[in-house]
Amino acid sequence: MKLVRFGEPGREKPGIVDSQGQIRDLSGTIPDITGATLSQESLARVRELDPGTLPPAPVGVRLGACVGQVRNFIAIGLNYADHAAETGAPIPAEPIVFNKAPSCIVGPNDDVIIPRGSQKTDWEVELAIVIGRHASYVGANEALDFVAGYCLCNDVSEREFQLERGGTWTKGKGCPTFGPLGPWLVTKDEIPDPQNLSMWLDVNGERMQTGSTRTMIFNVAQIVSYVSHFMMLEPGDVITTGTPPGVGMGMKPPRYLKAGDVMSLGIEGLGEQRQRLVAFEDNPPDTSKGH
């Protein structure tokens, strides 16, 4: 299934994409797409529905982040061998784990705000995991049993904040609008091999990233298992899993985003996103309800 959330920020409704690509309104069946509705039992009830009997969503309606009320937004750094090579970094012996602020989550086509004072805002197309069950100390051999599905993520990053301002990477990863998710949450039965998905990202129509999840250093099962040994994973948690080569920081000379630029990105089977870059305002829009 392809599950979506549609409508104005803070008032999104749950939906399902039918066989014709039409969004159908699920709000008569479930209140929202959150951790509370991602259990196997809840998904089974939705799967039994005939989408054709559900009311259609308005044409051209805004898409929100494909999962709401995210409590933990976790990220894995330098997880593609070819991306590590372009940055000159050694292959990590263990996954590099950091957090993105849940407040940075926005819809897949919402504007991305360049932070005040930023000179090095960058792009990263990533496969994100959506957790469906509480997971603690799970083995890699059972880790996929705790996954509800997958979605597309743009791990927008401010490289000066991330790498030059001391402390952890989190400072450059959680700025408002730095976490577009969606368009869809695709249940794991539709993605039988998450380690064989092509991925791409363009800036202003120019291809910057072309990659595949085949080059991940730590695969999905290993990541879920590893993270579960350091924190309790809860239904609705999101883990974004790293990016292939082609980020602005890795170019010679480096290239970063500016107001007016447009990012387009996609992953095989998970849909596409499109974001316009806008300059920071003294009173930026309240995005806290947009996910």
Backbone as JSON, one array per atom type, in Angstrom:
{
  "sequence": "MKLVRFGEPGREKPGIVDSQGQIRDLSGTIPDITGATLSQESLARVRELDPGTLPPAPVGVRLGACVGQVRNFIAIGLNYADHAAETGAPIPAEPIVFNKAPSCIVGPNDDVIIPRGSQKTDWEVELAIVIGRHASYVGANEALDFVAGYCLCNDVSEREFQLERGGTWTKGKGCPTFGPLGPWLVTKDEIPDPQNLSMWLDVNGERMQTGSTRTMIFNVAQIVSYVSHFMMLEPGDVITTGTPPGVGMGMKPPRYLKAGDVMSLGIEGLGEQRQRLVAFEDNPPDTSKGH",
  "N": [[0.83, -1.2, 0.0], [0.3, 2.3, -0.59], [0.48, 4.9, 1.44], [-0.73, 8.1, 2.39], [-0.7, 11.52, 3.55], [-2.8, 14.24, 3.47], [-3.7, 17.68, 2.81], [-4.09, 20.89, 4.49], [-1.34, 22.31, 6.43], [-1.1, 20.88, 9.63], [-3.69, 20.04, 9.57], [-3.93, 17.68, 8.23], [-5.28, 14.87, 6.48], [-5.63, 11.28, 6.54], [-4.72, 9.13, 3.82], [-5.0, 6.84, 1.0], [-3.36, 5.54, -1.86], [-4.87, 4.7, -4.84], [-5.17, 2.12, -7.43], [-5.1, 3.57, -9.74], [-3.61, 5.73, -9.18], [-4.93, 7.7, -7.81], [-5.6, 9.62, -4.91], [-7.27, 8.48, -2.09], [-9.59, 9.1, 0.51], [-8.99, 8.2, 3.78], [-10.03, 8.89, 6.21], [-12.39, 8.11, 7.35], [-11.88, 5.66, 8.32], [-9.4, 5.44, 9.71], [-7.84, 7.7, 12.05], [-5.51, 9.12, 11.42], [-2.24, 8.89, 9.9], [-0.05, 7.63, 11.8], [2.21, 6.55, 14.42], [0.39, 5.15, 16.01], [-1.36, 3.98, 14.24], [0.04, 2.23, 12.71], [0.38, -0.39, 13.29], [0.52, -3.96, 12.67], [-2.02, -5.03, 12.72], [-3.72, -2.81, 12.33], [-2.86, -1.94, 9.8], [-3.59, -4.17, 8.35], [-6.38, -4.0, 8.42], [-6.79, -1.72, 6.87], [-5.78, -2.65, 4.48], [-7.7, -4.44, 3.7], [-9.73, -2.9, 2.7], [-11.64, -1.64, -0.09], [-10.26, 0.57, -2.13], [-11.6, 1.98, -4.1], [-14.1, 2.51, -3.12], [-13.86, 4.6, -1.43], [-13.95, 8.12, -0.67], [-12.62, 10.46, -3.06], [-9.61, 12.43, -2.76], [-9.27, 16.02, -2.97], [-8.37, 17.32, -6.18], [-5.01, 18.12, -6.83], [-4.38, 18.64, -4.2], [-2.46, 19.66, -1.32], [0.28, 17.7, -0.16], [1.1, 16.35, 2.95], [3.79, 15.45, 5.25], [4.4, 11.96, 5.1], [4.03, 10.46, 7.37], [2.78, 11.17, 10.55], [3.18, 12.99, 13.71], [5.76, 12.24, 14.55], [8.05, 10.98, 16.81], [10.75, 10.28, 17.21], [13.33, 11.14, 15.12], [15.69, 9.87, 13.4], [19.0, 9.61, 12.12], [21.45, 8.29, 9.83], [24.83, 8.6, 9.22], [27.28, 8.99, 6.57], [26.86, 6.52, 5.15], [27.07, 5.35, 2.7], [29.3, 3.77, 0.6], [30.42, 4.97, -1.68], [29.77, 7.64, -1.29], [31.16, 8.22, 1.07], [33.71, 8.03, 0.02], [33.78, 10.26, -1.73], [33.81, 12.35, 0.06], [36.17, 11.99, 1.3], [36.27, 10.62, 3.66], [36.92, 7.99, 6.02], [35.68, 4.57, 5.82], [33.04, 3.95, 7.98], [33.37, 2.07, 11.02], [31.26, 1.36, 12.6], [27.75, 2.18, 12.47], [27.17, 5.68, 12.03], [25.37, 7.63, 14.09], [22.91, 10.09, 14.41], [20.65, 12.78, 15.33], [17.82, 14.22, 13.72], [15.78, 17.03, 14.16], [12.43, 16.44, 15.07], [10.73, 18.58, 14.55], [11.58, 19.59, 12.16], [10.35, 18.31, 10.11], [8.52, 18.27, 7.11], [6.13, 18.5, 4.39], [6.45, 16.69, 1.21], [6.67, 18.44, -0.95], [6.84, 20.95, 0.05], [8.11, 24.3, 0.64], [11.63, 24.79, 1.23], [13.44, 26.31, 3.77], [16.19, 28.42, 3.76], [18.48, 28.64, 6.36], [18.94, 31.44, 8.65], [21.82, 33.28, 8.03], [23.06, 31.2, 6.71], [25.42, 29.76, 4.52], [25.97, 27.4, 3.38], [23.99, 25.44, 2.66], [22.8, 22.25, 1.85], [22.01, 19.3, -0.12], [20.5, 16.0, 0.15], [19.49, 13.0, -1.01], [17.62, 10.36, 0.35], [16.84, 7.05, 1.55], [14.28, 6.34, 3.78], [13.34, 4.68, 6.77], [10.36, 3.56, 8.25], [9.23, 2.86, 11.38], [7.27, 0.18, 12.74], [6.69, -1.26, 15.03], [7.36, -1.51, 18.57], [10.78, -1.61, 19.28], [13.52, -3.08, 20.73], [16.75, -3.97, 21.39], [16.86, -5.78, 19.2], [17.66, -8.44, 16.94], [19.58, -8.49, 13.86], [18.57, -10.39, 12.14], [15.87, -10.43, 12.64], [15.03, -7.88, 12.38], [13.62, -6.61, 10.25], [11.03, -7.31, 10.73], [10.07, -5.37, 12.36], [9.62, -3.18, 10.89], [7.43, -0.91, 9.36], [7.25, 0.31, 6.87], [8.59, 2.2, 4.08], [9.97, 5.37, 3.02], [10.64, 8.29, 1.02], [13.19, 10.61, 1.71], [14.53, 13.88, 2.04], [17.43, 14.72, 3.28], [18.12, 17.49, 4.2], [20.84, 19.7, 4.76], [22.98, 21.84, 6.65], [26.13, 22.66, 6.1], [28.21, 24.16, 7.33], [27.15, 24.63, 9.91], [26.94, 21.98, 10.66], [29.55, 20.87, 10.55], [31.56, 22.72, 11.17], [31.08, 24.16, 13.44], [31.51, 23.0, 15.85], [30.84, 20.38, 18.3], [28.04, 18.16, 17.78], [26.68, 16.63, 14.75], [24.03, 17.3, 14.67], [23.31, 20.01, 14.82], [23.42, 21.02, 12.24], [21.41, 19.74, 10.93], [18.75, 19.83, 11.72], [17.29, 22.15, 11.19], [14.4, 24.29, 10.65], [12.19, 22.94, 8.25], [14.01, 21.13, 7.19], [13.51, 18.45, 6.78], [11.92, 17.01, 4.62], [9.44, 14.56, 3.99], [8.09, 11.8, 2.24], [6.48, 11.36, -1.03], [4.78, 9.26, -0.24], [4.13, 6.76, 2.28], [5.3, 3.72, 1.86], [4.26, 0.5, 2.25], [6.08, -2.31, 3.58], [5.69, -4.69, 2.18], [5.5, -4.0, -0.47], [8.02, -3.33, -1.14], [10.16, -5.44, -1.61], [12.94, -5.77, -1.63], [14.82, -3.65, -0.12], [17.42, -3.02, -0.54], [18.07, -2.62, -3.16], [17.41, -0.33, -4.74], [17.09, 2.28, -7.0], [18.14, 5.73, -7.02], [17.91, 9.32, -7.1], [18.76, 12.83, -7.53], [18.07, 16.14, -8.5], [19.15, 19.5, -9.07], [17.75, 22.44, -9.99], [17.07, 21.19, -12.38], [19.4, 19.94, -13.12], [21.22, 16.99, -12.97], [22.44, 15.81, -9.97], [22.82, 13.81, -8.02], [23.12, 10.37, -8.45], [22.39, 7.18, -7.66], [22.33, 4.1, -5.75], [20.69, 2.01, -3.39], [22.17, -0.24, -3.11], [24.8, 0.3, -2.52], [24.96, 0.9, 0.15], [26.61, 0.88, 3.27], [25.89, -0.18, 5.77], [23.09, -2.17, 5.97], [19.44, -2.0, 5.8], [18.29, -3.78, 7.72], [20.48, -4.16, 9.46], [20.81, -1.54, 10.4], [18.37, -0.96, 11.78], [18.51, -2.91, 13.79], [20.94, -2.15, 15.05], [20.45, 0.52, 15.98], [18.4, -0.02, 17.76], [19.7, -1.06, 19.9], [20.57, 1.04, 21.34], [18.54, 2.78, 21.9], [15.01, 2.9, 22.56], [13.02, 2.03, 19.94], [10.07, 3.31, 18.53], [6.7, 2.83, 17.29], [6.09, 4.61, 14.32], [8.43, 6.07, 14.44], [11.14, 7.46, 12.56], [13.86, 6.52, 10.55], [16.4, 7.76, 8.73], [18.64, 6.89, 6.14], [21.16, 7.58, 5.02], [23.13, 8.88, 2.25], [23.82, 8.72, -1.33], [26.71, 9.47, -3.5], [27.38, 12.85, -4.73], [26.62, 15.13, -3.41], [26.5, 18.67, -2.62], [28.66, 19.53, -1.04], [30.68, 17.77, -1.72], [31.57, 18.5, -4.21], [33.9, 20.0, -6.52], [34.76, 23.13, -7.21], [33.01, 23.26, -3.98], [29.41, 23.3, -4.05], [26.54, 25.06, -3.2], [23.13, 25.53, -2.0], [20.83, 28.13, -2.96], [18.46, 30.83, -2.51], [15.59, 30.44, -4.5], [16.48, 28.28, -5.96], [15.61, 24.95, -7.07], [14.94, 21.79, -5.86], [14.65, 18.48, -7.0], [13.78, 15.12, -6.49], [14.01, 11.52, -6.16], [13.16, 8.07, -5.4], [13.26, 4.77, -6.49], [10.15, 3.25, -6.65], [9.22, 4.68, -4.47], [8.32, 7.19, -5.04], [8.38, 10.78, -5.78], [9.84, 13.98, -4.9], [9.62, 17.59, -4.69], [11.11, 20.6, -4.06], [11.22, 24.08, -3.42], [13.69, 26.51, -2.75], [13.75, 28.95, -0.27], [14.48, 32.18, 1.13], [15.49, 32.84, 4.5], [13.2, 34.36, 6.76], [12.53, 37.06, 9.02], [10.45, 36.36, 10.65], [9.82, 33.38, 10.25], [7.66, 31.02, 8.52], [5.4, 29.08, 10.53], [6.2, 25.89, 10.82], [5.72, 23.85, 12.48], [3.39, 22.43, 12.72], [3.14, 21.16, 10.41], [3.49, 18.48, 9.87]],
  "CA": [[0.0, 0.0, 0.0], [0.92, 3.62, -0.55], [-0.3, 5.72, 2.36], [-0.38, 9.52, 2.3], [-1.42, 12.48, 4.39], [-3.07, 15.36, 2.57], [-4.43, 18.79, 3.38], [-3.31, 22.02, 4.99], [-0.48, 21.97, 7.58], [-1.78, 20.74, 10.9], [-5.04, 19.51, 9.38], [-3.82, 16.62, 7.23], [-6.11, 13.67, 6.58], [-4.96, 10.08, 6.01], [-5.2, 8.67, 2.52], [-4.37, 5.7, 0.34], [-3.28, 5.74, -3.3], [-5.49, 3.55, -5.5], [-4.43, 1.55, -8.55], [-5.02, 4.57, -10.8], [-2.82, 6.85, -8.69], [-5.79, 8.65, -7.14], [-5.61, 9.59, -3.45], [-8.58, 8.23, -1.5], [-9.66, 9.58, 1.89], [-9.1, 7.14, 4.78], [-10.35, 9.44, 7.53], [-13.52, 7.39, 7.92], [-11.4, 4.37, 8.83], [-8.36, 5.71, 10.7], [-7.78, 9.15, 12.27], [-4.3, 9.72, 10.84], [-1.16, 7.91, 9.71], [0.92, 7.87, 12.87], [2.61, 5.3, 15.04], [-0.77, 4.44, 16.57], [-2.1, 3.29, 13.18], [0.98, 1.48, 11.87], [0.49, -1.79, 13.73], [0.16, -4.94, 11.65], [-3.48, -5.2, 12.74], [-4.32, -1.63, 11.72], [-2.56, -1.97, 8.37], [-4.39, -5.25, 7.76], [-7.74, -3.48, 8.23], [-6.76, -0.81, 5.72], [-5.53, -3.46, 3.29], [-8.94, -5.13, 3.33], [-10.67, -1.95, 2.09], [-11.62, -1.39, -1.53], [-10.04, 2.02, -2.24], [-12.58, 2.58, -5.0], [-15.31, 2.89, -2.39], [-13.54, 5.72, -0.56], [-14.05, 9.4, -1.38], [-11.33, 10.96, -3.56], [-9.09, 13.7, -2.26], [-9.34, 17.08, -3.99], [-7.29, 17.34, -7.17], [-3.98, 19.11, -6.55], [-4.28, 18.94, -2.77], [-1.12, 19.58, -0.73], [0.67, 16.5, 0.58], [1.91, 16.52, 4.14], [4.7, 14.34, 5.5], [3.6, 10.74, 4.98], [3.77, 9.95, 8.72], [2.63, 12.29, 11.46], [3.49, 12.85, 15.12], [7.03, 11.51, 14.7], [8.72, 11.26, 18.09], [12.19, 10.16, 17.01], [13.77, 11.27, 13.72], [17.07, 9.41, 13.55], [19.71, 9.59, 10.83], [22.71, 7.56, 9.75], [25.77, 9.37, 8.4], [28.34, 8.32, 5.8], [26.45, 5.11, 5.05], [27.27, 4.86, 1.33], [30.75, 3.69, 0.37], [30.84, 5.93, -2.7], [29.66, 8.98, -0.71], [32.31, 8.38, 1.96], [34.89, 8.26, -0.82], [33.8, 11.62, -2.28], [34.11, 13.29, 1.13], [37.48, 11.68, 1.83], [36.13, 10.06, 4.99], [37.08, 6.53, 6.08], [34.47, 3.78, 5.98], [32.79, 3.8, 9.42], [33.36, 0.71, 11.56], [29.89, 1.2, 13.09], [26.91, 3.27, 11.96], [27.21, 7.01, 12.64], [23.98, 7.92, 14.42], [22.61, 11.42, 14.94], [19.22, 13.09, 15.31], [17.2, 15.38, 13.1], [14.67, 17.47, 15.0], [11.12, 16.17, 14.48], [10.11, 19.83, 14.1], [12.03, 19.96, 10.81], [9.61, 17.51, 9.14], [7.52, 18.96, 6.29], [5.64, 17.72, 3.27], [7.44, 16.41, 0.17], [6.78, 19.52, -1.93], [6.84, 22.24, 0.74], [9.34, 25.09, 0.5], [12.72, 24.61, 2.19], [13.94, 27.62, 4.18], [17.62, 28.53, 4.04], [18.57, 29.26, 7.69], [19.58, 32.75, 8.77], [23.28, 33.24, 8.04], [23.6, 30.02, 6.05], [26.12, 29.84, 3.24], [26.34, 26.05, 2.93], [22.86, 24.52, 2.69], [23.12, 21.16, 0.93], [20.95, 18.34, -0.4], [20.83, 14.57, 0.32], [18.4, 12.07, -1.22], [17.82, 9.22, 1.25], [15.8, 6.08, 1.9], [13.92, 6.4, 5.19], [12.62, 3.55, 7.35], [9.32, 3.92, 9.21], [9.1, 1.76, 12.34], [5.89, -0.21, 12.97], [6.54, -1.93, 16.32], [8.41, -1.21, 19.54], [11.97, -2.42, 19.02], [14.61, -2.91, 21.68], [17.71, -5.08, 21.36], [16.46, -6.79, 18.21], [18.72, -8.94, 16.08], [19.45, -8.14, 12.45], [17.78, -11.41, 11.46], [14.45, -10.18, 12.89], [14.81, -6.43, 12.39], [12.63, -6.18, 9.28], [9.7, -7.54, 11.3], [9.69, -4.18, 13.11], [9.49, -2.1, 9.91], [6.12, -0.76, 8.73], [7.43, 0.64, 5.46], [9.7, 3.06, 3.67], [9.6, 6.59, 2.31], [11.7, 9.15, 0.51], [13.58, 11.72, 2.58], [15.61, 14.78, 1.68], [18.15, 15.09, 4.51], [18.73, 18.8, 3.97], [21.93, 19.86, 5.73], [23.8, 23.05, 6.6], [27.44, 22.05, 6.35], [28.97, 24.92, 8.32], [26.59, 24.32, 11.22], [27.17, 20.56, 10.93], [30.94, 20.42, 10.62], [32.52, 23.77, 11.52], [30.65, 24.91, 14.61], [31.77, 22.21, 17.05], [29.75, 19.54, 18.78], [27.54, 17.07, 16.95], [26.11, 16.97, 13.45], [22.62, 17.65, 14.81], [23.1, 21.44, 14.62], [23.25, 21.31, 10.82], [20.48, 18.78, 10.33], [17.39, 19.94, 12.22], [16.69, 23.47, 10.99], [13.04, 24.2, 10.13], [11.95, 22.46, 6.87], [15.13, 20.31, 6.73], [13.17, 17.03, 6.74], [10.78, 16.6, 3.79], [9.17, 13.13, 3.96], [6.99, 11.4, 1.36], [5.04, 11.59, -0.87], [4.05, 8.12, 0.27], [4.69, 5.71, 3.1], [5.06, 2.49, 1.11], [4.4, -0.63, 3.17], [7.26, -3.09, 3.22], [5.37, -5.76, 1.24], [5.69, -3.5, -1.82], [9.47, -3.1, -1.34], [10.72, -6.7, -1.12], [14.4, -5.67, -1.45], [15.19, -2.25, 0.04], [18.85, -2.85, -0.86], [18.25, -2.61, -4.62], [16.56, 0.76, -5.2], [17.8, 3.41, -7.61], [17.81, 7.01, -6.4], [18.46, 10.45, -7.86], [18.4, 14.18, -7.1], [18.42, 17.23, -9.41], [19.02, 20.9, -8.64], [17.43, 23.26, -11.16], [17.04, 20.33, -13.56], [20.71, 19.33, -13.37], [21.4, 15.8, -12.15], [23.53, 15.9, -9.01], [23.01, 12.51, -7.38], [22.62, 9.15, -9.05], [22.94, 6.13, -6.82], [21.52, 2.93, -5.45], [20.84, 1.51, -2.03], [23.13, -1.36, -3.12], [26.12, 0.7, -2.01], [24.91, 1.17, 1.58], [27.58, 0.14, 4.07], [25.05, -0.92, 6.71], [21.79, -2.28, 5.33], [18.28, -1.62, 6.61], [18.17, -4.66, 8.88], [21.57, -3.85, 10.38], [20.57, -0.23, 11.0], [17.3, -1.07, 12.78], [19.05, -3.68, 14.9], [21.96, -1.37, 15.74], [19.86, 1.64, 16.71], [17.57, -0.55, 18.84], [20.55, -1.38, 21.05], [20.92, 2.29, 22.02], [17.31, 3.48, 22.27], [13.77, 2.21, 22.25], [12.34, 2.51, 18.75], [8.63, 3.27, 18.71], [5.93, 2.94, 16.04], [6.09, 5.95, 13.76], [9.78, 6.63, 14.36], [11.73, 7.48, 11.22], [15.33, 6.45, 10.46], [16.86, 8.02, 7.38], [19.74, 5.91, 6.13], [22.38, 7.99, 4.34], [22.97, 9.37, 0.87], [24.88, 8.37, -2.29], [27.55, 10.61, -3.85], [26.81, 13.91, -5.53], [26.19, 16.27, -2.61], [27.22, 19.9, -2.95], [29.91, 19.59, -0.29], [31.7, 16.94, -2.34], [31.98, 19.0, -5.52], [35.14, 20.78, -6.56], [34.59, 23.59, -5.83], [31.7, 22.93, -3.42], [28.26, 24.06, -4.56], [25.47, 25.04, -2.2], [21.83, 26.0, -2.44], [20.5, 29.54, -2.76], [17.04, 31.11, -2.69], [15.15, 30.31, -5.88], [16.82, 26.96, -6.48], [14.57, 23.92, -6.95], [15.41, 20.41, -5.74], [13.75, 17.4, -7.37], [14.45, 13.89, -6.09], [13.14, 10.35, -6.13], [13.68, 6.73, -5.18], [12.46, 3.76, -7.17], [9.04, 2.7, -5.88], [8.83, 5.53, -3.35], [7.8, 8.47, -5.51], [9.25, 11.92, -6.02], [9.64, 15.23, -4.18], [10.1, 18.81, -5.34], [11.13, 21.71, -3.1], [11.8, 25.37, -3.78], [14.46, 27.13, -1.68], [13.38, 30.34, 0.03], [15.36, 32.81, 2.11], [14.97, 32.98, 5.87], [12.52, 35.61, 7.1], [12.64, 37.34, 10.45], [9.4, 35.57, 11.28], [9.58, 32.32, 9.29], [6.39, 30.32, 8.71], [5.34, 28.04, 11.55], [6.11, 24.57, 10.2], [5.66, 22.83, 13.53], [2.19, 21.65, 12.57], [3.06, 20.7, 9.03], [3.82, 17.07, 9.71]],
  "C": [[0.86, 1.25, 0.0], [0.01, 4.52, 0.26], [0.2, 7.15, 2.31], [-1.12, 10.3, 3.38], [-1.59, 13.74, 3.55], [-3.88, 16.44, 3.28], [-3.5, 19.87, 3.91], [-2.47, 21.61, 6.2], [-1.26, 21.97, 8.89], [-3.17, 20.17, 10.8], [-5.04, 18.38, 8.33], [-4.77, 15.47, 7.53], [-5.31, 12.48, 6.05], [-5.56, 9.67, 4.68], [-4.45, 7.45, 2.04], [-4.4, 5.96, -1.16], [-3.86, 4.51, -3.98], [-4.69, 3.13, -6.73], [-4.28, 2.51, -9.73], [-4.19, 5.79, -10.38], [-3.63, 7.93, -8.01], [-5.7, 8.5, -5.63], [-7.04, 9.44, -2.97], [-8.53, 8.53, 0.0], [-9.92, 8.41, 2.84], [-9.63, 7.63, 6.12], [-11.59, 8.81, 8.14], [-13.13, 6.07, 8.54], [-10.35, 4.53, 9.92], [-8.23, 7.22, 10.86], [-6.6, 9.84, 11.59], [-3.32, 8.58, 10.58], [-0.05, 8.29, 10.67], [1.33, 6.52, 13.43], [1.44, 4.48, 15.54], [-1.53, 3.65, 15.52], [-1.2, 2.46, 12.27], [1.2, 0.05, 12.36], [0.09, -2.72, 12.59], [-1.36, -5.09, 11.57], [-4.17, -4.02, 12.04], [-4.08, -1.62, 10.21], [-3.37, -3.06, 7.67], [-5.82, -4.78, 7.51], [-7.8, -2.56, 7.02], [-6.6, -1.61, 4.43], [-6.79, -4.15, 2.8], [-9.95, -4.21, 2.64], [-10.55, -1.96, 0.58], [-11.45, 0.11, -1.71], [-11.07, 2.71, -3.12], [-13.86, 3.02, -4.32], [-15.09, 4.11, -1.51], [-13.61, 7.03, -1.34], [-12.67, 9.87, -1.87], [-10.92, 12.24, -2.87], [-9.21, 14.76, -3.35], [-8.14, 17.04, -4.92], [-6.3, 18.45, -6.8], [-3.8, 19.45, -5.1], [-2.83, 18.82, -2.3], [-0.93, 18.25, -0.04], [1.48, 16.89, 1.8], [2.95, 15.41, 4.22], [3.87, 13.06, 5.61], [3.38, 10.03, 6.31], [3.75, 11.14, 9.66], [3.03, 11.94, 12.89], [4.75, 12.01, 15.37], [7.71, 11.94, 15.99], [10.24, 11.23, 17.95], [12.49, 10.18, 15.52], [15.27, 11.06, 13.75], [17.72, 9.34, 12.18], [21.02, 8.84, 10.96], [23.63, 8.31, 8.78], [26.79, 8.5, 7.7], [28.05, 6.83, 5.62], [26.5, 4.58, 3.62], [28.77, 4.89, 1.04], [31.21, 4.73, -0.62], [30.7, 7.37, -2.2], [30.81, 9.23, 0.27], [33.57, 8.7, 1.17], [34.94, 9.7, -1.33], [34.11, 12.66, -1.21], [35.49, 13.06, 1.73], [37.45, 11.06, 3.21], [36.36, 8.55, 4.95], [35.73, 5.84, 6.21], [34.22, 3.58, 7.48], [32.81, 2.33, 9.85], [31.99, 0.36, 12.13], [29.06, 2.34, 12.53], [27.11, 4.56, 12.75], [25.76, 7.45, 12.85], [23.87, 9.35, 14.94], [21.11, 11.65, 14.82], [18.93, 14.29, 14.41], [16.0, 15.76, 13.97], [13.35, 17.09, 14.35], [10.42, 17.42, 13.96], [10.57, 20.26, 12.72], [11.23, 19.23, 9.72], [8.56, 18.36, 8.44], [7.08, 18.02, 5.18], [6.66, 17.63, 2.14], [7.64, 17.54, -0.83], [6.7, 20.9, -1.28], [8.16, 22.98, 0.48], [10.35, 24.69, 1.57], [13.33, 25.97, 2.47], [15.44, 27.55, 4.43], [17.78, 29.24, 5.39], [19.25, 30.63, 7.66], [21.09, 32.58, 8.86], [23.88, 32.07, 7.3], [24.27, 30.37, 4.73], [26.33, 28.45, 2.62], [25.18, 25.06, 3.11], [22.98, 23.53, 1.55], [21.95, 20.18, 0.85], [21.43, 16.91, -0.14], [19.57, 13.73, 0.09], [18.65, 10.82, -0.38], [16.58, 8.32, 1.32], [15.55, 6.18, 3.39], [13.08, 5.18, 5.57], [11.57, 4.1, 8.3], [9.05, 2.69, 10.09], [7.61, 1.47, 12.61], [5.63, -0.87, 14.31], [7.63, -1.46, 17.26], [9.58, -2.17, 19.33], [13.05, -2.08, 20.03], [15.47, -4.15, 21.65], [17.27, -6.18, 20.39], [17.67, -7.2, 17.38], [18.49, -8.55, 14.63], [18.57, -9.14, 11.7], [16.28, -11.22, 11.65], [14.07, -8.72, 12.72], [13.72, -5.98, 11.42], [11.2, -6.44, 9.75], [9.18, -6.3, 12.03], [9.51, -2.97, 12.2], [8.08, -2.09, 9.34], [6.25, -0.49, 7.24], [8.57, 1.6, 5.26], [9.15, 4.33, 3.02], [10.86, 7.3, 1.84], [11.94, 10.3, 1.48], [14.64, 12.57, 1.91], [16.25, 15.25, 2.98], [18.88, 16.4, 4.27], [19.68, 19.12, 5.12], [22.6, 21.22, 5.55], [25.2, 22.66, 7.04], [28.3, 22.85, 7.33], [28.47, 24.6, 9.72], [26.96, 22.9, 11.64], [28.63, 20.27, 11.3], [31.92, 21.46, 11.16], [32.18, 24.5, 12.82], [30.81, 24.13, 15.91], [30.58, 21.37, 17.45], [29.31, 18.5, 17.76], [26.96, 17.58, 15.64], [24.7, 17.54, 13.56], [22.36, 19.12, 14.5], [22.87, 21.8, 13.16], [22.18, 20.49, 10.15], [19.02, 19.03, 10.7], [16.74, 21.29, 12.04], [15.28, 23.32, 10.42], [13.02, 23.88, 8.63], [13.05, 21.54, 6.35], [14.8, 18.81, 6.68], [11.94, 16.69, 5.92], [10.65, 15.07, 3.74], [7.99, 12.85, 3.03], [7.43, 11.48, -0.09], [4.28, 10.48, -0.15], [4.84, 7.41, 1.36], [4.32, 4.41, 2.4], [5.29, 1.31, 2.05], [5.43, -1.62, 2.64], [6.96, -4.23, 2.26], [5.54, -5.33, -0.21], [7.16, -3.24, -2.15], [10.19, -4.35, -0.84], [12.23, -6.64, -0.89], [14.79, -4.2, -1.34], [16.65, -1.97, -0.3], [19.11, -2.87, -2.37], [17.32, -1.56, -5.23], [17.41, 1.87, -5.8], [17.3, 4.72, -7.02], [18.52, 8.13, -7.14], [18.03, 11.77, -7.22], [18.92, 15.18, -8.12], [18.33, 18.55, -8.68], [18.86, 21.74, -9.89], [17.51, 22.45, -12.45], [18.36, 19.67, -13.9], [20.91, 18.16, -12.42], [22.64, 15.94, -11.28], [23.84, 14.54, -8.39], [22.36, 11.41, -8.21], [23.23, 8.01, -8.26], [21.98, 4.98, -6.64], [21.74, 2.52, -4.01], [21.76, 0.29, -1.97], [24.45, -0.98, -2.48], [26.08, 1.14, -0.54], [25.92, 0.3, 2.32], [26.86, -0.75, 5.08], [23.64, -0.96, 6.14], [20.66, -1.97, 6.31], [18.18, -2.47, 7.87], [19.25, -4.37, 9.91], [21.34, -2.53, 11.11], [19.5, -0.32, 12.09], [17.8, -1.81, 14.01], [20.02, -2.83, 15.72], [21.34, -0.26, 16.6], [19.05, 1.14, 17.9], [18.38, -0.97, 20.06], [20.94, -0.13, 21.85], [19.7, 3.1, 22.44], [16.12, 2.6, 21.94], [13.17, 2.84, 20.98], [10.84, 2.3, 18.92], [7.92, 3.34, 17.37], [5.84, 4.39, 15.58], [7.43, 6.64, 13.76], [10.31, 6.5, 12.94], [13.25, 7.4, 11.35], [15.7, 6.67, 9.01], [18.3, 7.52, 7.27], [20.99, 6.3, 5.37], [22.14, 8.27, 2.87], [24.09, 8.9, -0.03], [25.69, 9.61, -2.66], [26.79, 11.65, -4.67], [26.3, 15.08, -4.72], [27.05, 17.49, -2.93], [28.57, 20.01, -2.28], [31.02, 18.83, -0.98], [32.18, 17.42, -3.68], [33.24, 19.84, -5.4], [34.98, 21.87, -7.62], [33.2, 23.2, -5.3], [30.61, 23.84, -4.0], [27.12, 23.94, -3.56], [24.22, 25.71, -2.73], [21.63, 27.48, -2.13], [19.01, 29.71, -3.0], [16.69, 31.08, -4.18], [15.5, 28.99, -6.52], [15.66, 26.0, -6.26], [15.25, 22.56, -6.9], [14.3, 19.45, -6.17], [14.48, 16.1, -7.08], [13.46, 12.74, -6.07], [13.91, 9.08, -5.82], [12.72, 5.75, -5.82], [11.4, 3.18, -6.23], [8.52, 3.58, -4.77], [8.37, 6.92, -3.75], [8.86, 9.55, -5.61], [8.87, 13.1, -5.15], [10.11, 16.4, -5.05], [10.0, 19.95, -4.33], [11.81, 22.94, -3.7], [12.51, 25.95, -2.56], [14.02, 28.57, -1.5], [14.3, 30.87, 1.12], [14.67, 32.87, 3.47], [14.3, 34.34, 6.03], [12.65, 35.83, 8.6], [11.59, 36.58, 11.25], [9.02, 34.45, 10.32], [8.25, 31.63, 9.56], [6.49, 29.26, 9.79], [5.13, 26.7, 10.88], [5.89, 23.48, 11.23], [4.43, 21.96, 13.42], [2.08, 21.02, 11.19], [3.39, 19.25, 8.82], [2.89, 16.21, 10.53]]
}
